[in-house]
Every structure is written in structure tokens, then in C-alpha cells.
Amino acid sequence: MTRLVGTSGWQYKDWRGVLYPQGVPQRLWLETYAAEFGTVESNNAFYRLPSPESFAAWRDRTPDGFVMAVKASRYLTHIKRLADPEEPVRRLLDAAAALKDKLGPILLQLPPTLKADPAALDRCLACFPGSVRVAVEPRHDSWWTGETREILLGRGAALCWADRHSRPVTPLWRTAGWGYVRLHQGRAGVEYGDTALRTWAGRVREADWEDSYVYFNNDPGGAAVRNARRFATLG
């Protein structure tokens, strides 16, 4: 099993002194990040889709074997709310294709106000070629049905296992041969304690995925960096 551990984004000024030494300029932060972690989730794509040239530059600046997951644009998930997905998905894939072999999964994080619409989800997932891995993070409880699970299974999409306050906020469904985990916030503050990290390492191990992608989204104060470092040491 290949387990890749990283953070959601890398451009955080308060990571200076935690991950980025004082003398390293911001233009070299990605290189510094990639020297320690083998993957990153590009969450800035959610706010503004980077150009193919930006994706190509990130590809060139990272070492062989590095993987970049890409959070889909909020235009698709939050503005269109999965309606008419063909053009937004095509635009996303056309840009992200510049990553070539470093392109990891595409994350569809749905807005918390979007109630279950299995047909819309199925239509959206159908827009992605089979060669592209897609993870879905619903955030409304109405999605937790057998129909949703069957659509994910049928499309080979992974249900994103999400955590907040050191507890799962999604069912732990195994809907693909690979897995995607997002850890948003620990129980007492931003950072995760060691017990929670060990518990999540055990869940990932027991899922027996071919590949797993684990991202810490608790970026304030460098908590994500410390937690990702620790998680990477847990078997």
C-alpha cells in the first residue's frame, strides 16, 4: 500500500520557522515543502483555477514521484452546485493536465447547504475520464444513503473520509480501491493529539487501500505541518 501524507496548501506565512527557514524566500516554498512531503492538495484552485502554465511550473519545481491533488473550483461545486458540469470539469482537466504524471485525485468538496442530489452527482462524475481519480466530500447529512454509496462505487470515486474535532463527520465507506482523507481540526483547538493521529493511522491501515492520500487542513500556526510529520511516522 502506498500512503501519501501532506497538507492542504503550502503558501502560509505562519509556517515560516515551522517548515520554511527564515532565509528561504517565498518563491522557493514549494521546493522546500516537496523536499519533506510527497504530496500536497492544491486548494487555491477552489478559489481561482490556476493556468496550465502554473500547473506546469509546479510540476517542474517538484521532484519525481511528487503528487498534487487538486480541489475543484467553487464555480462547479458551490455556484453551479453540480449543475451543467461538463464545461467546468473540462476546463479544470484541461488546466490540471499540465501536471502530467504528478496529477493526483480531484477533490469535489460540496457545500454544506447542498442537499443530496444523486443524479447531479452521477452526471458530474460521468464527466471525468476513468484515468482520473475523483474524491467527493459531501457535507450535508442527507447524502448518507445507499444510493449515494452505489453511485460512488459505480463511478469508482472515493468518499472523502473527513474529520473535525478528532471525530469522523462522514461515514467510513470504502467506495474505491484507493482512499482520500482530510483532517480539518483537532478536538482541543486546531492541532490533533497523538491518540487521534494513531486512531486515524489505524483506520487508513485497516481500509487496505491500494493508495491513500491523507491531507491535514488545520494550517494555522503550522499545526498541519506538525501533524503531517507525526502521521507519516505512524505505521
Biotite code that builds the C-alpha atoms (Angstrom):
import biotite.structure as struc

atoms = struc.array([
    struc.Atom([0.000, 0.000, 0.000], chain_id="A", res_id=1, res_name="MET", atom_name="CA", element="C"),
    struc.Atom([1.276, 3.471, -0.901], chain_id="A", res_id=2, res_name="THR", atom_name="CA", element="C"),
    struc.Atom([0.378, 6.082, 1.683], chain_id="A", res_id=3, res_name="ARG", atom_name="CA", element="C"),
    struc.Atom([0.990, 9.726, 0.807], chain_id="A", res_id=4, res_name="LEU", atom_name="CA", element="C"),
    struc.Atom([0.741, 12.324, 3.578], chain_id="A", res_id=5, res_name="VAL", atom_name="CA", element="C"),
    struc.Atom([0.729, 16.094, 3.157], chain_id="A", res_id=6, res_name="GLY", atom_name="CA", element="C"),
    struc.Atom([-1.188, 19.294, 3.790], chain_id="A", res_id=7, res_name="THR", atom_name="CA", element="C"),
    struc.Atom([-3.950, 21.291, 2.130], chain_id="A", res_id=8, res_name="SER", atom_name="CA", element="C"),
    struc.Atom([-1.893, 24.023, 0.528], chain_id="A", res_id=9, res_name="GLY", atom_name="CA", element="C"),
    struc.Atom([1.642, 25.220, 1.201], chain_id="A", res_id=10, res_name="TRP", atom_name="CA", element="C"),
    struc.Atom([1.573, 29.018, 0.940], chain_id="A", res_id=11, res_name="GLN", atom_name="CA", element="C"),
    struc.Atom([1.094, 30.012, 4.574], chain_id="A", res_id=12, res_name="TYR", atom_name="CA", element="C"),
    struc.Atom([3.212, 32.799, 6.035], chain_id="A", res_id=13, res_name="LYS", atom_name="CA", element="C"),
    struc.Atom([2.872, 31.491, 9.592], chain_id="A", res_id=14, res_name="ASP", atom_name="CA", element="C"),
    struc.Atom([4.688, 28.316, 8.542], chain_id="A", res_id=15, res_name="TRP", atom_name="CA", element="C"),
    struc.Atom([7.937, 30.261, 8.496], chain_id="A", res_id=16, res_name="ARG", atom_name="CA", element="C"),
    struc.Atom([10.051, 28.816, 11.261], chain_id="A", res_id=17, res_name="GLY", atom_name="CA", element="C"),
    struc.Atom([7.944, 25.621, 11.255], chain_id="A", res_id=18, res_name="VAL", atom_name="CA", element="C"),
    struc.Atom([8.574, 24.367, 7.718], chain_id="A", res_id=19, res_name="LEU", atom_name="CA", element="C"),
    struc.Atom([10.249, 27.278, 5.962], chain_id="A", res_id=20, res_name="TYR", atom_name="CA", element="C"),
    struc.Atom([13.553, 28.554, 7.389], chain_id="A", res_id=21, res_name="PRO", atom_name="CA", element="C"),
    struc.Atom([13.797, 32.287, 7.895], chain_id="A", res_id=22, res_name="GLN", atom_name="CA", element="C"),
    struc.Atom([16.206, 32.780, 4.996], chain_id="A", res_id=23, res_name="GLY", atom_name="CA", element="C"),
    struc.Atom([14.184, 30.886, 2.373], chain_id="A", res_id=24, res_name="VAL", atom_name="CA", element="C"),
    struc.Atom([12.221, 33.233, 0.053], chain_id="A", res_id=25, res_name="PRO", atom_name="CA", element="C"),
    struc.Atom([8.555, 32.548, -0.641], chain_id="A", res_id=26, res_name="GLN", atom_name="CA", element="C"),
    struc.Atom([9.327, 31.706, -4.264], chain_id="A", res_id=27, res_name="ARG", atom_name="CA", element="C"),
    struc.Atom([11.136, 28.579, -3.006], chain_id="A", res_id=28, res_name="LEU", atom_name="CA", element="C"),
    struc.Atom([8.499, 27.415, -0.560], chain_id="A", res_id=29, res_name="TRP", atom_name="CA", element="C"),
    struc.Atom([7.131, 24.707, -2.853], chain_id="A", res_id=30, res_name="LEU", atom_name="CA", element="C"),
    struc.Atom([10.600, 23.234, -3.323], chain_id="A", res_id=31, res_name="GLU", atom_name="CA", element="C"),
    struc.Atom([11.140, 23.300, 0.438], chain_id="A", res_id=32, res_name="THR", atom_name="CA", element="C"),
    struc.Atom([7.758, 21.686, 1.046], chain_id="A", res_id=33, res_name="TYR", atom_name="CA", element="C"),
    struc.Atom([8.333, 18.963, -1.572], chain_id="A", res_id=34, res_name="ALA", atom_name="CA", element="C"),
    struc.Atom([11.697, 18.092, -0.040], chain_id="A", res_id=35, res_name="ALA", atom_name="CA", element="C"),
    struc.Atom([9.796, 16.813, 3.016], chain_id="A", res_id=36, res_name="GLU", atom_name="CA", element="C"),
    struc.Atom([6.340, 15.769, 1.818], chain_id="A", res_id=37, res_name="PHE", atom_name="CA", element="C"),
    struc.Atom([5.462, 13.633, -1.190], chain_id="A", res_id=38, res_name="GLY", atom_name="CA", element="C"),
    struc.Atom([2.074, 15.192, -1.873], chain_id="A", res_id=39, res_name="THR", atom_name="CA", element="C"),
    struc.Atom([0.066, 18.384, -1.474], chain_id="A", res_id=40, res_name="VAL", atom_name="CA", element="C"),
    struc.Atom([-3.547, 19.330, -2.017], chain_id="A", res_id=41, res_name="GLU", atom_name="CA", element="C"),
    struc.Atom([-3.831, 22.458, -4.168], chain_id="A", res_id=42, res_name="SER", atom_name="CA", element="C"),
    struc.Atom([-6.761, 24.162, -2.511], chain_id="A", res_id=43, res_name="ASN", atom_name="CA", element="C"),
    struc.Atom([-6.164, 27.546, -4.154], chain_id="A", res_id=44, res_name="ASN", atom_name="CA", element="C"),
    struc.Atom([-7.698, 26.031, -7.290], chain_id="A", res_id=45, res_name="ALA", atom_name="CA", element="C"),
    struc.Atom([-11.011, 26.154, -5.404], chain_id="A", res_id=46, res_name="PHE", atom_name="CA", element="C"),
    struc.Atom([-10.922, 29.952, -5.352], chain_id="A", res_id=47, res_name="TYR", atom_name="CA", element="C"),
    struc.Atom([-9.329, 30.580, -8.737], chain_id="A", res_id=48, res_name="ARG", atom_name="CA", element="C"),
    struc.Atom([-8.376, 27.928, -11.255], chain_id="A", res_id=49, res_name="LEU", atom_name="CA", element="C"),
    struc.Atom([-4.637, 28.185, -11.960], chain_id="A", res_id=50, res_name="PRO", atom_name="CA", element="C"),
    struc.Atom([-3.487, 28.421, -15.545], chain_id="A", res_id=51, res_name="SER", atom_name="CA", element="C"),
    struc.Atom([-1.928, 25.439, -17.322], chain_id="A", res_id=52, res_name="PRO", atom_name="CA", element="C"),
    struc.Atom([1.351, 27.357, -17.104], chain_id="A", res_id=53, res_name="GLU", atom_name="CA", element="C"),
    struc.Atom([1.080, 27.474, -13.306], chain_id="A", res_id=54, res_name="SER", atom_name="CA", element="C"),
    struc.Atom([0.391, 23.751, -13.082], chain_id="A", res_id=55, res_name="PHE", atom_name="CA", element="C"),
    struc.Atom([3.328, 23.083, -15.426], chain_id="A", res_id=56, res_name="ALA", atom_name="CA", element="C"),
    struc.Atom([5.606, 25.240, -13.279], chain_id="A", res_id=57, res_name="ALA", atom_name="CA", element="C"),
    struc.Atom([4.588, 23.311, -10.151], chain_id="A", res_id=58, res_name="TRP", atom_name="CA", element="C"),
    struc.Atom([5.309, 20.083, -11.984], chain_id="A", res_id=59, res_name="ARG", atom_name="CA", element="C"),
    struc.Atom([8.786, 21.296, -12.933], chain_id="A", res_id=60, res_name="ASP", atom_name="CA", element="C"),
    struc.Atom([9.565, 22.558, -9.427], chain_id="A", res_id=61, res_name="ARG", atom_name="CA", element="C"),
    struc.Atom([8.800, 19.295, -7.637], chain_id="A", res_id=62, res_name="THR", atom_name="CA", element="C"),
    struc.Atom([10.754, 16.019, -7.600], chain_id="A", res_id=63, res_name="PRO", atom_name="CA", element="C"),
    struc.Atom([9.911, 12.833, -9.441], chain_id="A", res_id=64, res_name="ASP", atom_name="CA", element="C"),
    struc.Atom([7.109, 10.944, -7.747], chain_id="A", res_id=65, res_name="GLY", atom_name="CA", element="C"),
    struc.Atom([5.530, 14.030, -6.195], chain_id="A", res_id=66, res_name="PHE", atom_name="CA", element="C"),
    struc.Atom([1.707, 14.096, -6.371], chain_id="A", res_id=67, res_name="VAL", atom_name="CA", element="C"),
    struc.Atom([-0.584, 17.135, -6.385], chain_id="A", res_id=68, res_name="MET", atom_name="CA", element="C"),
    struc.Atom([-4.262, 16.665, -5.617], chain_id="A", res_id=69, res_name="ALA", atom_name="CA", element="C"),
    struc.Atom([-6.478, 19.463, -6.940], chain_id="A", res_id=70, res_name="VAL", atom_name="CA", element="C"),
    struc.Atom([-9.567, 20.848, -5.224], chain_id="A", res_id=71, res_name="LYS", atom_name="CA", element="C"),
    struc.Atom([-12.188, 21.531, -7.868], chain_id="A", res_id=72, res_name="ALA", atom_name="CA", element="C"),
    struc.Atom([-13.317, 25.091, -8.467], chain_id="A", res_id=73, res_name="SER", atom_name="CA", element="C"),
    struc.Atom([-16.091, 26.505, -6.317], chain_id="A", res_id=74, res_name="ARG", atom_name="CA", element="C"),
    struc.Atom([-17.735, 27.545, -9.593], chain_id="A", res_id=75, res_name="TYR", atom_name="CA", element="C"),
    struc.Atom([-18.578, 23.877, -10.160], chain_id="A", res_id=76, res_name="LEU", atom_name="CA", element="C"),
    struc.Atom([-19.394, 22.859, -6.598], chain_id="A", res_id=77, res_name="THR", atom_name="CA", element="C"),
    struc.Atom([-20.694, 25.986, -4.857], chain_id="A", res_id=78, res_name="HIS", atom_name="CA", element="C"),
    struc.Atom([-22.000, 28.318, -7.574], chain_id="A", res_id=79, res_name="ILE", atom_name="CA", element="C"),
    struc.Atom([-23.301, 25.812, -10.118], chain_id="A", res_id=80, res_name="LYS", atom_name="CA", element="C"),
    struc.Atom([-23.923, 23.284, -7.320], chain_id="A", res_id=81, res_name="ARG", atom_name="CA", element="C"),
    struc.Atom([-23.034, 20.445, -9.723], chain_id="A", res_id=82, res_name="LEU", atom_name="CA", element="C"),
    struc.Atom([-25.481, 21.634, -12.405], chain_id="A", res_id=83, res_name="ALA", atom_name="CA", element="C"),
    struc.Atom([-24.281, 21.561, -16.012], chain_id="A", res_id=84, res_name="ASP", atom_name="CA", element="C"),
    struc.Atom([-20.887, 20.150, -15.015], chain_id="A", res_id=85, res_name="PRO", atom_name="CA", element="C"),
    struc.Atom([-19.489, 19.380, -18.461], chain_id="A", res_id=86, res_name="GLU", atom_name="CA", element="C"),
    struc.Atom([-17.801, 22.719, -19.205], chain_id="A", res_id=87, res_name="GLU", atom_name="CA", element="C"),
    struc.Atom([-16.365, 23.394, -15.704], chain_id="A", res_id=88, res_name="PRO", atom_name="CA", element="C"),
    struc.Atom([-14.972, 19.866, -15.490], chain_id="A", res_id=89, res_name="VAL", atom_name="CA", element="C"),
    struc.Atom([-13.429, 20.113, -18.948], chain_id="A", res_id=90, res_name="ARG", atom_name="CA", element="C"),
    struc.Atom([-11.824, 23.452, -18.080], chain_id="A", res_id=91, res_name="ARG", atom_name="CA", element="C"),
    struc.Atom([-10.434, 22.041, -14.835], chain_id="A", res_id=92, res_name="LEU", atom_name="CA", element="C"),
    struc.Atom([-8.994, 18.968, -16.514], chain_id="A", res_id=93, res_name="LEU", atom_name="CA", element="C"),
    struc.Atom([-7.521, 20.954, -19.401], chain_id="A", res_id=94, res_name="ASP", atom_name="CA", element="C"),
    struc.Atom([-5.582, 23.100, -16.921], chain_id="A", res_id=95, res_name="ALA", atom_name="CA", element="C"),
    struc.Atom([-4.579, 20.376, -14.462], chain_id="A", res_id=96, res_name="ALA", atom_name="CA", element="C"),
    struc.Atom([-3.387, 18.109, -17.298], chain_id="A", res_id=97, res_name="ALA", atom_name="CA", element="C"),
    struc.Atom([-0.200, 20.185, -17.313], chain_id="A", res_id=98, res_name="ALA", atom_name="CA", element="C"),
    struc.Atom([0.799, 18.328, -14.132], chain_id="A", res_id=99, res_name="LEU", atom_name="CA", element="C"),
    struc.Atom([1.093, 15.185, -16.270], chain_id="A", res_id=100, res_name="LYS", atom_name="CA", element="C"),
    struc.Atom([2.135, 12.200, -14.130], chain_id="A", res_id=101, res_name="ASP", atom_name="CA", element="C"),
    struc.Atom([2.098, 14.335, -10.971], chain_id="A", res_id=102, res_name="LYS", atom_name="CA", element="C"),
    struc.Atom([-1.664, 14.869, -11.097], chain_id="A", res_id=103, res_name="LEU", atom_name="CA", element="C"),
    struc.Atom([-3.314, 13.189, -8.142], chain_id="A", res_id=104, res_name="GLY", atom_name="CA", element="C"),
    struc.Atom([-7.014, 12.976, -7.288], chain_id="A", res_id=105, res_name="PRO", atom_name="CA", element="C"),
    struc.Atom([-9.527, 15.733, -7.965], chain_id="A", res_id=106, res_name="ILE", atom_name="CA", element="C"),
    struc.Atom([-11.474, 16.673, -4.836], chain_id="A", res_id=107, res_name="LEU", atom_name="CA", element="C"),
    struc.Atom([-15.125, 17.689, -5.103], chain_id="A", res_id=108, res_name="LEU", atom_name="CA", element="C"),
    struc.Atom([-15.951, 19.337, -1.778], chain_id="A", res_id=109, res_name="GLN", atom_name="CA", element="C"),
    struc.Atom([-19.683, 20.023, -1.758], chain_id="A", res_id=110, res_name="LEU", atom_name="CA", element="C"),
    struc.Atom([-21.179, 22.998, 0.107], chain_id="A", res_id=111, res_name="PRO", atom_name="CA", element="C"),
    struc.Atom([-22.784, 22.212, 3.470], chain_id="A", res_id=112, res_name="PRO", atom_name="CA", element="C"),
    struc.Atom([-26.102, 23.612, 2.198], chain_id="A", res_id=113, res_name="THR", atom_name="CA", element="C"),
    struc.Atom([-26.241, 21.272, -0.808], chain_id="A", res_id=114, res_name="LEU", atom_name="CA", element="C"),
    struc.Atom([-28.698, 18.506, -0.022], chain_id="A", res_id=115, res_name="LYS", atom_name="CA", element="C"),
    struc.Atom([-28.396, 15.125, -1.643], chain_id="A", res_id=116, res_name="ALA", atom_name="CA", element="C"),
    struc.Atom([-28.892, 15.112, -5.399], chain_id="A", res_id=117, res_name="ASP", atom_name="CA", element="C"),
    struc.Atom([-27.624, 11.722, -6.542], chain_id="A", res_id=118, res_name="PRO", atom_name="CA", element="C"),
    struc.Atom([-28.488, 12.327, -10.192], chain_id="A", res_id=119, res_name="ALA", atom_name="CA", element="C"),
    struc.Atom([-26.462, 15.544, -10.281], chain_id="A", res_id=120, res_name="ALA", atom_name="CA", element="C"),
    struc.Atom([-23.515, 13.841, -8.619], chain_id="A", res_id=121, res_name="LEU", atom_name="CA", element="C"),
    struc.Atom([-23.658, 10.961, -11.061], chain_id="A", res_id=122, res_name="ASP", atom_name="CA", element="C"),
    struc.Atom([-23.763, 13.324, -14.049], chain_id="A", res_id=123, res_name="ARG", atom_name="CA", element="C"),
    struc.Atom([-20.774, 15.230, -12.686], chain_id="A", res_id=124, res_name="CYS", atom_name="CA", element="C"),
    struc.Atom([-18.708, 12.122, -12.015], chain_id="A", res_id=125, res_name="LEU", atom_name="CA", element="C"),
    struc.Atom([-19.503, 10.865, -15.524], chain_id="A", res_id=126, res_name="ALA", atom_name="CA", element="C"),
    struc.Atom([-17.615, 13.881, -16.921], chain_id="A", res_id=127, res_name="CYS", atom_name="CA", element="C"),
    struc.Atom([-14.301, 12.596, -15.575], chain_id="A", res_id=128, res_name="PHE", atom_name="CA", element="C"),
    struc.Atom([-12.368, 10.013, -17.594], chain_id="A", res_id=129, res_name="PRO", atom_name="CA", element="C"),
    struc.Atom([-11.618, 6.737, -15.887], chain_id="A", res_id=130, res_name="GLY", atom_name="CA", element="C"),
    struc.Atom([-7.932, 7.622, -15.717], chain_id="A", res_id=131, res_name="SER", atom_name="CA", element="C"),
    struc.Atom([-8.658, 10.494, -13.280], chain_id="A", res_id=132, res_name="VAL", atom_name="CA", element="C"),
    struc.Atom([-9.282, 9.726, -9.634], chain_id="A", res_id=133, res_name="ARG", atom_name="CA", element="C"),
    struc.Atom([-12.098, 11.724, -8.033], chain_id="A", res_id=134, res_name="VAL", atom_name="CA", element="C"),
    struc.Atom([-12.845, 12.067, -4.323], chain_id="A", res_id=135, res_name="ALA", atom_name="CA", element="C"),
    struc.Atom([-16.137, 13.504, -3.088], chain_id="A", res_id=136, res_name="VAL", atom_name="CA", element="C"),
    struc.Atom([-16.632, 15.284, 0.258], chain_id="A", res_id=137, res_name="GLU", atom_name="CA", element="C"),
    struc.Atom([-20.378, 15.834, 0.839], chain_id="A", res_id=138, res_name="PRO", atom_name="CA", element="C"),
    struc.Atom([-21.188, 17.980, 3.862], chain_id="A", res_id=139, res_name="ARG", atom_name="CA", element="C"),
    struc.Atom([-24.953, 17.594, 4.268], chain_id="A", res_id=140, res_name="HIS", atom_name="CA", element="C"),
    struc.Atom([-26.254, 14.587, 6.181], chain_id="A", res_id=141, res_name="ASP", atom_name="CA", element="C"),
    struc.Atom([-28.864, 13.829, 3.525], chain_id="A", res_id=142, res_name="SER", atom_name="CA", element="C"),
    struc.Atom([-26.102, 12.347, 1.354], chain_id="A", res_id=143, res_name="TRP", atom_name="CA", element="C"),
    struc.Atom([-25.554, 9.375, 3.649], chain_id="A", res_id=144, res_name="TRP", atom_name="CA", element="C"),
    struc.Atom([-27.756, 6.907, 1.806], chain_id="A", res_id=145, res_name="THR", atom_name="CA", element="C"),
    struc.Atom([-27.306, 3.661, -0.047], chain_id="A", res_id=146, res_name="GLY", atom_name="CA", element="C"),
    struc.Atom([-27.990, 5.454, -3.324], chain_id="A", res_id=147, res_name="GLU", atom_name="CA", element="C"),
    struc.Atom([-25.069, 7.825, -2.800], chain_id="A", res_id=148, res_name="THR", atom_name="CA", element="C"),
    struc.Atom([-22.816, 4.929, -1.909], chain_id="A", res_id=149, res_name="ARG", atom_name="CA", element="C"),
    struc.Atom([-23.818, 2.997, -5.014], chain_id="A", res_id=150, res_name="GLU", atom_name="CA", element="C"),
    struc.Atom([-23.101, 5.973, -7.280], chain_id="A", res_id=151, res_name="ILE", atom_name="CA", element="C"),
    struc.Atom([-19.625, 6.377, -5.808], chain_id="A", res_id=152, res_name="LEU", atom_name="CA", element="C"),
    struc.Atom([-18.980, 2.660, -6.153], chain_id="A", res_id=153, res_name="LEU", atom_name="CA", element="C"),
    struc.Atom([-20.276, 2.608, -9.708], chain_id="A", res_id=154, res_name="GLY", atom_name="CA", element="C"),
    struc.Atom([-18.094, 5.525, -10.777], chain_id="A", res_id=155, res_name="ARG", atom_name="CA", element="C"),
    struc.Atom([-15.017, 4.338, -8.872], chain_id="A", res_id=156, res_name="GLY", atom_name="CA", element="C"),
    struc.Atom([-14.988, 7.573, -6.880], chain_id="A", res_id=157, res_name="ALA", atom_name="CA", element="C"),
    struc.Atom([-13.719, 7.688, -3.311], chain_id="A", res_id=158, res_name="ALA", atom_name="CA", element="C"),
    struc.Atom([-15.818, 9.037, -0.495], chain_id="A", res_id=159, res_name="LEU", atom_name="CA", element="C"),
    struc.Atom([-13.535, 11.508, 1.252], chain_id="A", res_id=160, res_name="CYS", atom_name="CA", element="C"),
    struc.Atom([-13.197, 10.495, 4.889], chain_id="A", res_id=161, res_name="TRP", atom_name="CA", element="C"),
    struc.Atom([-13.365, 13.828, 6.724], chain_id="A", res_id=162, res_name="ALA", atom_name="CA", element="C"),
    struc.Atom([-12.657, 14.600, 10.360], chain_id="A", res_id=163, res_name="ASP", atom_name="CA", element="C"),
    struc.Atom([-13.442, 17.567, 12.543], chain_id="A", res_id=164, res_name="ARG", atom_name="CA", element="C"),
    struc.Atom([-12.717, 17.824, 16.259], chain_id="A", res_id=165, res_name="HIS", atom_name="CA", element="C"),
    struc.Atom([-10.980, 14.428, 16.161], chain_id="A", res_id=166, res_name="SER", atom_name="CA", element="C"),
    struc.Atom([-14.076, 12.549, 15.055], chain_id="A", res_id=167, res_name="ARG", atom_name="CA", element="C"),
    struc.Atom([-15.304, 11.400, 11.631], chain_id="A", res_id=168, res_name="PRO", atom_name="CA", element="C"),
    struc.Atom([-18.010, 13.592, 10.112], chain_id="A", res_id=169, res_name="VAL", atom_name="CA", element="C"),
    struc.Atom([-18.594, 11.212, 7.193], chain_id="A", res_id=170, res_name="THR", atom_name="CA", element="C"),
    struc.Atom([-19.366, 7.503, 7.037], chain_id="A", res_id=171, res_name="PRO", atom_name="CA", element="C"),
    struc.Atom([-16.255, 5.377, 6.606], chain_id="A", res_id=172, res_name="LEU", atom_name="CA", element="C"),
    struc.Atom([-17.397, 3.846, 3.334], chain_id="A", res_id=173, res_name="TRP", atom_name="CA", element="C"),
    struc.Atom([-14.771, 2.192, 1.148], chain_id="A", res_id=174, res_name="ARG", atom_name="CA", element="C"),
    struc.Atom([-16.079, 3.066, -2.310], chain_id="A", res_id=175, res_name="THR", atom_name="CA", element="C"),
    struc.Atom([-12.872, 2.717, -4.340], chain_id="A", res_id=176, res_name="ALA", atom_name="CA", element="C"),
    struc.Atom([-9.630, 0.794, -4.254], chain_id="A", res_id=177, res_name="GLY", atom_name="CA", element="C"),
    struc.Atom([-7.885, 3.948, -3.073], chain_id="A", res_id=178, res_name="TRP", atom_name="CA", element="C"),
    struc.Atom([-8.728, 6.386, -0.294], chain_id="A", res_id=179, res_name="GLY", atom_name="CA", element="C"),
    struc.Atom([-8.763, 10.097, 0.457], chain_id="A", res_id=180, res_name="TYR", atom_name="CA", element="C"),
    struc.Atom([-8.715, 11.548, 3.985], chain_id="A", res_id=181, res_name="VAL", atom_name="CA", element="C"),
    struc.Atom([-8.998, 15.195, 5.099], chain_id="A", res_id=182, res_name="ARG", atom_name="CA", element="C"),
    struc.Atom([-8.319, 16.149, 8.707], chain_id="A", res_id=183, res_name="LEU", atom_name="CA", element="C"),
    struc.Atom([-9.725, 19.611, 9.419], chain_id="A", res_id=184, res_name="HIS", atom_name="CA", element="C"),
    struc.Atom([-9.402, 20.296, 13.143], chain_id="A", res_id=185, res_name="GLN", atom_name="CA", element="C"),
    struc.Atom([-8.394, 18.578, 16.367], chain_id="A", res_id=186, res_name="GLY", atom_name="CA", element="C"),
    struc.Atom([-10.543, 18.195, 19.455], chain_id="A", res_id=187, res_name="ARG", atom_name="CA", element="C"),
    struc.Atom([-8.902, 20.787, 21.708], chain_id="A", res_id=188, res_name="ALA", atom_name="CA", element="C"),
    struc.Atom([-8.004, 23.629, 19.363], chain_id="A", res_id=189, res_name="GLY", atom_name="CA", element="C"),
    struc.Atom([-6.535, 23.315, 15.900], chain_id="A", res_id=190, res_name="VAL", atom_name="CA", element="C"),
    struc.Atom([-3.930, 20.610, 16.401], chain_id="A", res_id=191, res_name="GLU", atom_name="CA", element="C"),
    struc.Atom([-4.565, 16.867, 16.607], chain_id="A", res_id=192, res_name="TYR", atom_name="CA", element="C"),
    struc.Atom([-3.379, 14.924, 19.608], chain_id="A", res_id=193, res_name="GLY", atom_name="CA", element="C"),
    struc.Atom([-1.349, 11.760, 19.302], chain_id="A", res_id=194, res_name="ASP", atom_name="CA", element="C"),
    struc.Atom([-4.258, 9.485, 20.193], chain_id="A", res_id=195, res_name="THR", atom_name="CA", element="C"),
    struc.Atom([-6.355, 10.868, 17.340], chain_id="A", res_id=196, res_name="ALA", atom_name="CA", element="C"),
    struc.Atom([-3.472, 10.554, 14.892], chain_id="A", res_id=197, res_name="LEU", atom_name="CA", element="C"),
    struc.Atom([-2.888, 6.934, 15.904], chain_id="A", res_id=198, res_name="ARG", atom_name="CA", element="C"),
    struc.Atom([-6.595, 6.179, 15.540], chain_id="A", res_id=199, res_name="THR", atom_name="CA", element="C"),
    struc.Atom([-6.674, 7.638, 12.041], chain_id="A", res_id=200, res_name="TRP", atom_name="CA", element="C"),
    struc.Atom([-3.496, 5.788, 11.056], chain_id="A", res_id=201, res_name="ALA", atom_name="CA", element="C"),
    struc.Atom([-5.231, 2.590, 12.137], chain_id="A", res_id=202, res_name="GLY", atom_name="CA", element="C"),
    struc.Atom([-8.334, 3.372, 10.083], chain_id="A", res_id=203, res_name="ARG", atom_name="CA", element="C"),
    struc.Atom([-6.256, 4.008, 6.978], chain_id="A", res_id=204, res_name="VAL", atom_name="CA", element="C"),
    struc.Atom([-4.279, 0.827, 7.534], chain_id="A", res_id=205, res_name="ARG", atom_name="CA", element="C"),
    struc.Atom([-7.415, -1.278, 8.053], chain_id="A", res_id=206, res_name="GLU", atom_name="CA", element="C"),
    struc.Atom([-9.032, 0.145, 4.904], chain_id="A", res_id=207, res_name="ALA", atom_name="CA", element="C"),
    struc.Atom([-6.365, -1.743, 2.955], chain_id="A", res_id=208, res_name="ASP", atom_name="CA", element="C"),
    struc.Atom([-6.412, 0.697, 0.059], chain_id="A", res_id=209, res_name="TRP", atom_name="CA", element="C"),
    struc.Atom([-4.039, 0.356, -2.864], chain_id="A", res_id=210, res_name="GLU", atom_name="CA", element="C"),
    struc.Atom([-3.128, 4.033, -2.416], chain_id="A", res_id=211, res_name="ASP", atom_name="CA", element="C"),
    struc.Atom([-4.172, 6.526, 0.238], chain_id="A", res_id=212, res_name="SER", atom_name="CA", element="C"),
    struc.Atom([-3.921, 10.303, 0.275], chain_id="A", res_id=213, res_name="TYR", atom_name="CA", element="C"),
    struc.Atom([-4.050, 11.976, 3.683], chain_id="A", res_id=214, res_name="VAL", atom_name="CA", element="C"),
    struc.Atom([-4.174, 15.777, 3.958], chain_id="A", res_id=215, res_name="TYR", atom_name="CA", element="C"),
    struc.Atom([-4.137, 17.987, 7.035], chain_id="A", res_id=216, res_name="PHE", atom_name="CA", element="C"),
    struc.Atom([-6.217, 21.124, 6.573], chain_id="A", res_id=217, res_name="ASN", atom_name="CA", element="C"),
    struc.Atom([-5.526, 22.624, 10.028], chain_id="A", res_id=218, res_name="ASN", atom_name="CA", element="C"),
    struc.Atom([-2.987, 25.108, 8.728], chain_id="A", res_id=219, res_name="ASP", atom_name="CA", element="C"),
    struc.Atom([-2.967, 27.878, 11.425], chain_id="A", res_id=220, res_name="PRO", atom_name="CA", element="C"),
    struc.Atom([0.318, 28.131, 13.260], chain_id="A", res_id=221, res_name="GLY", atom_name="CA", element="C"),
    struc.Atom([1.848, 25.243, 11.345], chain_id="A", res_id=222, res_name="GLY", atom_name="CA", element="C"),
    struc.Atom([-0.346, 22.638, 13.062], chain_id="A", res_id=223, res_name="ALA", atom_name="CA", element="C"),
    struc.Atom([-0.841, 20.827, 9.747], chain_id="A", res_id=224, res_name="ALA", atom_name="CA", element="C"),
    struc.Atom([2.902, 20.513, 9.260], chain_id="A", res_id=225, res_name="VAL", atom_name="CA", element="C"),
    struc.Atom([3.497, 19.089, 12.731], chain_id="A", res_id=226, res_name="ARG", atom_name="CA", element="C"),
    struc.Atom([0.553, 16.697, 12.454], chain_id="A", res_id=227, res_name="ASN", atom_name="CA", element="C"),
    struc.Atom([1.541, 15.513, 8.958], chain_id="A", res_id=228, res_name="ALA", atom_name="CA", element="C"),
    struc.Atom([5.095, 14.891, 10.120], chain_id="A", res_id=229, res_name="ARG", atom_name="CA", element="C"),
    struc.Atom([3.878, 12.818, 13.040], chain_id="A", res_id=230, res_name="ARG", atom_name="CA", element="C"),
    struc.Atom([1.275, 10.949, 10.995], chain_id="A", res_id=231, res_name="PHE", atom_name="CA", element="C"),
    struc.Atom([3.929, 9.963, 8.464], chain_id="A", res_id=232, res_name="ALA", atom_name="CA", element="C"),
    struc.Atom([5.809, 8.097, 11.201], chain_id="A", res_id=233, res_name="THR", atom_name="CA", element="C"),
    struc.Atom([2.790, 6.013, 12.211], chain_id="A", res_id=234, res_name="LEU", atom_name="CA", element="C"),
    struc.Atom([2.509, 2.652, 10.505], chain_id="A", res_id=235, res_name="GLY", atom_name="CA", element="C"),
])
